[in-house]
Amino acid sequence: MTAPWEKAVLFLLVAILGGQAIVVNSVPYDYSASTECLAQPLKPQYGGGIIVNPQFDKDLDGWVSFGKDIHRVSKSGNKYAVALDKSKPHHSISQKVKLDKDKMYTLSAWFQADKGTADVRAAVKTPDGFVVAGSIGVNASCWSMLKGGLTVKTAGEAEIFFESNTTSEIWIDNVSLQDFTKEEWRSHHNDTVHKERKLTAKIKVSDKKGKPLAGANVTVTPLRMGFPFGNAISQHILKNPAYQKWFASRFTHTTFENEMKWYSTEYTEGHEDYTVADDMLEFANKSGVHVRGHNVFWNDQSAQMKWVEKLTKEELQKAVTKRIKSVVPRYKGRVIHWDVNNENVHFNFYETKLGPDASTKIYQAVHEIDPNVILFMNDFNTLEQLGDTNAAPHKYLRKFREIRAGLPKNAKMGIGLESHFEVPNIPYMRAVLDQFATTGAPIWLTEVDVAGTDATQADYLEQILREGYSHPAVKGIVMWASWSPKGCYRMCLTDNDFKNHPVGDLVDSLIKEWKTHAEGTTAADGSIQATLSSGDYEVKVNHPSSDAPTVHQIKVDPKSNEHEVTHH
């Protein structure tokens, strides 16, 4: 039987290098994932890729046992491997593979526990050391899909294996490891950007009598991006015209670094002050910049005011209700999102004080006041750090579904991934986004930054932003690079004179790239067609019948991609 990926038509990437066209046959990337527990595992992606005997059709051929492993066949005929007598976490099966330097590897496999639940990790022993490539929570009686990925800096023999936190049996099936060159990976970006971020716009030009105007020269120039792309700001922007000009000329969205947080608006009990947040919101509105509300609460114990920590359960509940009824109505219709109970995958201050359903009740209360705002979960390390087991994708999704199940059907939830990176694992990042896409909720990268020097920051930031922008499920990106005269959190785009650092130049170049231009001459029906990204555009029309051009502004998006303009 031919695997689905083998039936896919291979597309061509043409890279111009040294004046020569190099044609690269590229395997299309499989963005599918399963986050449901299934009665039977799905077939291995890419037919298993470079894995030998991925479906265990040939017993355990190609695999090596760390502990005691057997081959088993289910009543339905499905064949799989079983890790038995797991006295150590890594006791399972392994397979040696050859990995190439700088290639992108996407990994997937299916697991089931013999009884109870377990956490399973896929790890790879590379020439540079051990790399965790993905993790999943598994259950008895159904199969769960792990999807992850990795890159390696040194080519050579590697060994892929699976470890778990249980001594009970773990069942393994349909393993896949598919390699992609950097050129192939970039071709996936180009393909999805064309499909997801661009559309065919039709502009029809008429004369002053309403008749189609043929032979008119039409120039379409971008004014503002339609894809939400922004950066955090702090109160330092309020009295700094240079900062205001630099920011407003680039970004369409923002998040206030601290100024909307509870400890900024009611540091002393009973003394509310929204002056700074109000002034920042006014600046954003005047600049045409949309604001993400950040945040109603922060679930981290260390982020609480001393007076909040001292409250009894009843007093805290009253204070929580008061906070919600103060901040949410104040900014109703003025913020597009709320990070409702920030970082509630990692932390549990309100659950500890008010009960295990505290987060759900807070989301319910915010929705009741503002039913149109998108309610975000916002947390860190789900994309960034595979070693942070508290932030594993399946744990994020478990909390997300718990909250969503307690909300009315008309409530809108969003997935916020903070994205504070050290060294990005781009194949893993894509795999996690694939998993979260199964929820159907909008995904935003909400606090993107990168640690390191200017040179590595720019390189890593470009990889992260390109991956986010090109992924079909990502609906917006906000960076966490708010300027301060004393320095930024981890990443500054500019110096104190608002001259770009290398990361700032990189951001400017991507904004320029993601905007689109068009020029053409109208046909007999007075129209031209152009491939454009969504956004605001200036349309300039020239025609031999008149001396001066006419200038119009249009908005291009999926709901408005046909426009009529008049030339006098």
N, C-alpha and C positions, 0 to 999 in steps of 0.2 A: 504494500500500500504506500502511496506517495504521501509524505507529510505535507500539511497545509503550507508550511513556509516554502517547500520545494515547488509548489504550484504557483507561488507569487511571482509576478513578473519582475525580474531584476531591473532596476533602473540605473541609469548611467550618470556618473558624476564626472564632469569635465573640469579639470584643474589646469590652468594655464601656468606652466612653469618654464621659464627660460624661452618663452615664445613657442613652446610646443604644447599640443593638447594631449593630455594623458587621460585615457578613459579607464575608469575604475568600475568593475562590476561590484555592486553593493547589495548585500542581503538586506531587504527592508527590515527595520526594527519592529519587533512585536510589542506594542504598547499594552497588550492585554494583561490582566492579572485577575486573580480570584481572592477575595477576602471573606468568602463564605466557606463553611465547613461542608464538604460534599461527600456523598455516599461513595463515589468512585473518583479517583484522581483523573485530571485531564491529561491528554497526551503531552509528552515533553516538548517544550518550545524548541523550534529549529531542529526538530528530530533528534534532540540531544546534543547538537553541536559537536564538540570535540570529545564528548564523553563516550566511552566504549560501553556497550550493553546498558543503555540508559533506562530501559524498561524491565531489565532483569528477565528478559525472555530466554537468556542462555544461562540460567542459574546465577552464580555469582562471578562468572567469567569477567575478567578485567578489574575486579574489585579485590581488595585486600582487607582482611579482618584484623581489627585492633583487639577485639575481645572475642566472644563467642557469637557468631552470626550464622543465620540460616536463611534458606530460600523457601518462600511459602507461596501457595496459590490459594486465592479466595474461592468461595463457592461460585462466584460469578466468572471465574477464570482469570482474574487479574493476578499477575505475578509481581512479587515485591520482596524486598530484603527485610530481615528482622534483626535488630541488634539486641542480643540477649545478655543476661548476667552482667549488667553495666556497673561494675564496681568503681569505675572512674568516669568522669563526664565525657571524655573523648572516645570511650569504647563504642565503636560502631564500625562501619565500613569506610574504606578510603580508596581513592584511585589516583594514580600518578599521571600528570599531564605535562605537556611542554608549553610554557607561557613565553610570549614575546614581549620585549621591552616596549612600553608606551602604548600597547594595544588596550582597547577597552573590552572588558569581559562582563557579559551579563549572565547571571546564574539563576537557576530556578530548580526547585525540587518539591516533592510532596511528602508529607509526614502525617503519621497518626500515632497516638499513644495507645498502649494496650489497656490502660486503665487510668482514670483520673485525668489530670492535665499536666503539661510539661512545657518548658521553654526550650526550643532547639535553635542552635546557631550553626551556620555553615562557616567553616574556617578553611584557610588555605595556607599551607606551609610553603613559603616562597624562598628563593635565595636570599632575600632581604629580611626574612623573619615571618612570623605568623600574621595573617591578615584576616580579620572577621569580614565576611562578605554579605551577611544578612542574618536575620533571625525571625522566628515565628512562634506564636503560642499554639500548641496543638492539644487536641482532645481525643478521647476514646470514641469509637463508633463512627468517625467521619474523618475525611482527609483535608488537610490545610496546606496551602501553597506558600512556600517561602520564595521571595523574589529579591535578589540583591545584585551585587556586582563589585568589581575591583579593577585596579590597574597595578602593574608591577614596574619597578624601575630597572630591574635586572632580569635579563632573559635567562631561562634555564628550566630545569625540572622542578615541578611543584607537586604538592599532594593535597587534594581536596578531601575533607572529612567533616563529620557532623558530630556535635557534642550537645548534651542535654543536662538538665538539672535533676534528672530522675534516675533511679536504678531499675525502673520498670522497662519493659520492652518499648522500643521505638521502631515503627515501621517506616520504610523509606521506599520511594518509587519515583519514576519518571524524572530523572535528574538531567539537567541541561547546563552546559557551559558554552556560550557562543562568543567568538572573538570578532572584534571589529577594528579596523585601522582608524587612525584619527581622521583620515579623509572620508571614510565611510560614515563615521559618527557625525562629522560636519554635514555630510549629505542628508542625514536624517533631519538635522536642524533646518537646512534649506527647504527640504520637502514640506515639513510641518509648518514652517513660517509662511510658505506660499499658500498652503491649504487653510491655515487657521487665522493668520493675521492680515491676509490680503483678500481683496475682492475686486470684481470687475465693476467699475463705475461708468455710467453713461451720462455724458453732458451734452445737452441739446441747446443750440444757439438759435435764437429767432431775431428777426429784425423788429423795428418798432411797430410794424403792422402785424406782428405775430407769425410771419412766414418763416419757414426754415431758412437759415443763412448758410449756404455752402461756401467753401473756400475761406473760411475764417481761421486765423491762426489762434489756437487756444493754448495758454500756458497755465499749468496747475502747480502751485507752489505751496508746500506745507506750512501751516502756522503752528498747530499744536498736535501732538500725538493723541491718538484715540486710545491706544493701549495704556492702562494706568501705570505710570512710572513716576516714582517720587523719592523723596528723601525726608528724613526726620528734621524737625526744627526745634530750637529752644527759644526762650524769651529774649536771647541776645539779638534776635532778628528785629525786635520792635523799634530799636533806636539806632539801627545801622542801615542806612540807605544802600550802601554798597552790597551788603549781605542780601537785602531785599531784592535788588536788581539781579544779582547773580542767581539767586534761587528761582525767582519768578520767571526768568527767561528760559529755564530748563525743565521744570517739573510741573506735573499736573496733579499730584497727590502728595499728602504729607501726613505725618503722625507727630504729635507733640511729645517730646522726649519725656517730660515729667509733669508738665503744667496742668494736666487734667486729672492726675492721680489724686486719690483721696488725701494723701499726706501733703499735697500741694494746695488743696482747697479748704481743708479743715484740719490743719496741724494741731490746733488747740480745740478741744471739744466745744462745740456750740458757736465757734467763730468761723463762719464760712467766708471765703474770699475768692471769687472767680475772676477778678479783674484781669490778671495776666492772661488766663486762658481765653477770656472774652476778647481781649485786644489781639491775641494771636489769631483767633478765629476770624475777626474782622479783616485782618491783613490777608488771610488766605482767601476769604470771599472776594475781596477787591482784586486779588490777583488771579481769580478764576481757578483756584486750587482746591480740590476736594480734600476733606479731612476725615481720617480714621479716628474714632474715639478710643483713647487709650489712657486709662482703663477705668471701668467702674470699680472693680476690686482687684487686688493682687493677693493671690493665695499663699504667698511666701510669708512665713512667720517673721522673718527679718525685715519685711517691708511695712509692718504694722506700727502705728503710733503707740507710744507708751500707754496712753489713756485707753486705747482700744484693747490692748493686751490685758488690762485690769478688769474689763467688764465681765459681769456674769453672763450666763447663757441668755437670760431674758433681756438684759441690758444690751448685749451685742445684737440680738435680733432686732431690737428697736432701732439701734444705730444703723444697722444694715438697711432696714426699710427706709429710714430717713435719708440715707445717702442715695439710694435708688430714686426716691421721689424728689430729690434735689437736683441731681446731675442729669438724669435721663430726660425729664421734661424740658430742662433748660436748653439742651442741645438737640431736642427732637427736630428732625427734618434738616438739621445743620451738619450732622455727621453721617457718613454713609455706612459706617460699621461701628460696632462696639466690641473691643476685647473685654469680655464680660467679667470673667474671673481669671485673671492672667496667670498662666503657668500652673494650671490645676491638674496637669498630668504629673508634674514633679512634686507639687506641694499640696498641703491639705489643711491649712490653718482653719478655714471655715468649716470643713467637714469635722475636724477634731472638736471644734467648739459648738457647732450647731447640728451635727448629725451627718450621716453619710450621703444624704441627698441634698446637701446645702447648695452645691453648684447648680443642680437642676432647678431648685427653687429660685435661685438668683436669676437664672436665665428666664424662667417663667415670668418673674416680676418685671424684668426689663422689657420683655416682649409685650406684656399687657399695656405698658405705657407707650411704647413705640413699636407697633406691629410691623412697620416697614423697614426698620433698620436690620442689617444682617448681623447676626449674633456669632461672634467668632470665638473659637478656642484658639489660644495663642501660646505656643510653647517652644522650647529650644532643644537642640541636639537630636531631633528626629531625623533630620537630613544630615546633620553635621558630624555627629560622633557615634559611631557604631558601638563604642565601648560603654556608652551610657545606657545600661539596661532599663532604667526607669523610663527612657524616652523611646523605646522600641516602637516601630510603627503599629504593631498590633495592640500595644497598650494605649497608644493615642486613640486608635480607632475604637477600642473598647469604651473609653471614657466618652468619646464623641457620640457613640450610639446610645449610651446610657442617658446622656442629656437630651439627645434628639427624641428619644422615646417618650420623654416626659413633657414634650412641648406640643402645642396644637399643630395640626397638619399644615397650617398656613405660615408657621414660623420658619424663617429662613436662617440657616446656620452656615457658617463658613469655616474653612480650615486655615489657620494661621501658622505658618512655619517660620520661626524667627530667623534662622539661617545665619548664626554667628559662627563662621568657619575658621578653622586653622588651615589644614591642607585638605581641599575638597576631594572626595571620592565621587567623581561624576557619574560613573555607571550606577553606583548605589543610589545617588540622588535621583536619577531618572527612574530607577526601579521603585523607590518609595512614592514618587509622584504617580506612577502607574497604579500603585495600590490604592492611594487616596482618591484617585479619579473614579474608582468604583462606587464611591458614595454619591456621586452626582453633585456634590457641594462645590462652590467656588473655592479654589485654592489660591492663597496669596503668600508670597514670600514677604514677610512683614518687617524684618529688621536686619537686612542683609549687610554684613560687613566681613572683613577678612583681617586677621592678625598678620603681622610681618612687616618686612621692609617694603619700600615703594615698588621695587622691581617685582617681588613675588606677589605683592598685593594686587598689582595691575593684572598680572597673568592669571592669578586665581580668580579675581573678581570677574574678569572677562569670561572665564569658563562657566562660572556660576550664573551670571546674568544671561549668557546665551542659552544655557540649558533651561533656565526658567522661562525665558521669553518664547522659546521654541516649543515648550511642552504644551500639548493641546488643552490640558486641564488647568493650567496656571492662568489666572484672570487678572493678576496685578502684581507689581513688585515695588516695595518701598525699602530704601537703604537706611541703615542706622549710622549716618555720618553727619549728625548735627554739628554745626560749627560752634566753637566757643573760643574766646581769646586765650584761654588757658589750655586749649587742646581738646581733642574729640575723645569719644569713648574708646574706640580702637582704630578708627579709620577716618582720616581727614581728606576730603576731596580738594581742599584749597589751603593756602597759607592765610595769614591774617590780613593780607592785602587782596585776597580773593583772586590770586593767581593759582592756577591749577597745579596740583601735584600730579604725578603720573596716573594715579587712579582717577583723578578728575578729568584728565585728557581722555582716558579710556571711556569714561561715562559720556563725555561729549561726542566722541566718535561713534558710540553705539546709538545715541539719540539721532545723530545725523544719518546713520545707516538705516535705522528703523523707520525714519520718515521717507516718504516717496514723492517723486516729482513726475510730471508728465507734460508732454507737448505734442501737438498734432494739428492737423487741418481737418475741418469739418467736411463730411461727405455731403452727398446731394440732399440727404434728409436733415442736414444741419447738425449732425451729432458726431462725437468722437467717443471712443471707448478707451479706458485706461485701467491698468492694474494698480490699485492704490491700497495703502494701509488705511485703516479707519483713522479719522481725525478731522481737524478743521483745516480748510484750504482756501487760498486766494486763487480765483480764476480770472485771468486777464485775457480779454478778447480783442484782437486786431483784425481789421478787414480793409481791403483796398477802397471800399466805398466811403471810409471816414478817416479823418486825420488823427483822431485820438482814440486810445483804447478805452474799453469799459472794464471796470473791475468789480467783481462780486466775491462774496464769501459763501462757502458751502460747508456742510458737515457730511462726511462720508462714514457710514456704518452699515451693518447688515440690514437695518430697517429703512435706510435712506441712501440708496446707491444710484438713483436716477434723479438728475437735476436739470431744470430748464433755466437758462439765463437769456437776457435780452441785450442786444448790441444796438446802440443808437448811432 
